[in-house]
Structures are given as structure tokens and as C-alpha cells.
């Protein structure tokens, strides 16, 4: 029931943030950041388990770890970009949030280029 603890922490953090925002708005954003980071830190062990399982499955299936690592990097970039963008939105900076999302998408595209090239090379080898 770890999700109950995470949701409880989030709700308590939200209530404190709302109360603090009335008197010290600059501290409210910092409190929100701290709660978000605590929740992220609580999930790091879970993320590590998922990464280990994916790598083990890839090794058993004789899949090149380059592809698995690329997929994990893409997932990491997506989550980090979303986390950063949401923090910016909470602070009322929608333009910066959209630029973070844009940068995340570009980085994901860059990581995908070697895989696309590999797929195209494989297709070209199959053609007469």
C-alpha cells in the first residue's frame, strides 16, 4: 500500500502549500518542490527494479543492450521533462514549461536516430 503513503504525502503537501501560499507565496513553491522530490526519491527503488528486469529480459532474449538503454533513456527524458514542466506550470510559467517539453521531445528524437538508421539498414539488406 505504498501508493496510499505517496498520495497521503501529496495531499498533506498540497494542504501545507495552500496554507503557506496565503502568507509566503515564495515558500509555497519551494515546499511543492520538496514534496515532489520526496515522492520521486521514494520511487527510485521501484524504477531500479524495473530497469533491472528489462535488462535481464533483454539479455535472455539476446537483444542488444544498446536498444534497451536507449528506450530507458527515452523514458527517463520523458519523465524528467514532464516533472520539470509541471513544476514550471505550478509556478505560473507556462512558456518555460512548454520549452522544457519541446527540449525533451528533441532529445528523444536525437536518441531515436541511431535506432531508425539501424532499422533502415536492416530493411535495405532484405531488399534485392
C-alpha positions in Angstrom: 0.0 0.0 0.0 2.8 2.3 -0.8 0.6 4.3 -3.1 -1.5 5.3 0.0 1.6 6.8 1.6 2.5 8.6 -1.6 -1.0 10.0 -2.0 -1.1 10.9 1.7 2.2 12.8 1.4 1.0 14.5 -1.7 -2.3 15.6 -0.1 -0.5 16.8 3.1 2.0 18.7 1.0 -0.8 20.3 -1.0 -2.7 21.4 2.1 0.5 22.9 3.5 1.3 24.6 0.2 -2.2 26.2 0.1 -1.9 27.4 3.6 1.7 28.7 3.2 0.8 30.4 -0.2 -1.5 32.8 1.6 1.2 34.2 3.8 4.5 33.4 2.0 4.0 32.6 -1.7 7.7 32.2 -2.4 7.9 29.4 0.2 4.9 27.6 -1.3 6.7 26.8 -4.5 9.7 25.5 -2.6 7.5 23.3 -0.4 5.9 21.9 -3.5 9.3 21.2 -5.0 10.4 19.4 -1.8 7.3 17.2 -1.7 7.7 16.3 -5.4 11.3 15.4 -4.9 10.5 13.3 -1.8 7.9 11.4 -3.9 10.4 10.9 -6.7 13.1 9.6 -4.2 10.5 7.2 -2.8 10.0 5.8 -6.3 13.7 5.4 -7.2 13.9 1.9 -5.8 10.9 0.9 -7.9 12.4 2.4 -11.0 15.7 0.5 -10.4 13.8 -2.8 -10.2 12.1 -2.1 -13.5 15.4 -1.3 -15.2 17.0 -4.4 -13.9 14.1 -6.6 -15.1 14.2 -5.0 -18.5 17.9 -5.5 -18.8 17.7 -9.1 -17.7 14.9 -9.9 -20.1 16.9 -8.2 -22.9 19.9 -10.4 -22.1 17.8 -13.6 -22.1 16.3 -12.7 -25.4 19.7 -11.8 -26.9 18.6 -8.2 -27.6 21.4 -5.7 -27.9 21.5 -3.7 -24.7 22.1 -0.5 -26.7 18.4 -0.7 -27.7 17.2 -1.3 -24.1 19.4 1.5 -22.8 18.1 3.9 -25.4 14.5 3.0 -24.5 15.3 3.6 -20.8 16.9 6.9 -21.6 13.8 8.0 -23.6 11.5 7.0 -20.8 13.8 8.9 -18.3 13.9 12.0 -20.5 10.1 12.0 -20.8 9.5 11.7 -17.1 12.1 14.3 -16.2 10.8 16.8 -18.8 7.3 16.3 -17.6 8.3 16.7 -14.0 10.2 19.9 -14.8 7.4 21.3 -16.9 4.8 20.6 -14.2 6.9 22.5 -11.7 7.1 25.4 -14.1 3.3 25.3 -14.6 2.8 25.3 -10.8 4.9 28.4 -10.7 2.8 30.0 -13.4 5.5 29.8 -16.1 3.6 28.1 -18.9 6.0 29.3 -21.6 9.1 27.9 -19.9 7.1 24.6 -19.3 6.4 24.3 -23.0 10.0 24.9 -23.8 11.1 22.2 -21.4 8.7 19.8 -23.1 10.0 20.9 -26.5 13.6 20.2 -25.5 12.6 16.8 -24.1 11.0 15.9 -27.4 14.1 17.0 -29.4 16.3 14.9 -27.1 14.1 11.9 -27.6 14.3 12.3 -31.3 18.1 12.5 -31.2 18.2 9.3 -29.2 15.9 7.6 -31.7 18.1 8.4 -34.8 20.5 5.5 -34.4 17.7 3.0 -33.9 15.9 4.4 -37.1 19.2 4.1 -39.0 19.6 0.5 -37.8 16.1 -0.4 -38.9 16.6 1.2 -42.3 19.9 -0.6 -42.8 18.1 -3.9 -41.9 15.4 -3.2 -44.4 17.9 -2.3 -47.1 19.7 -5.6 -46.6 16.5 -7.5 -47.1 15.7 -5.8 -50.4 17.3 -7.3 -53.5 
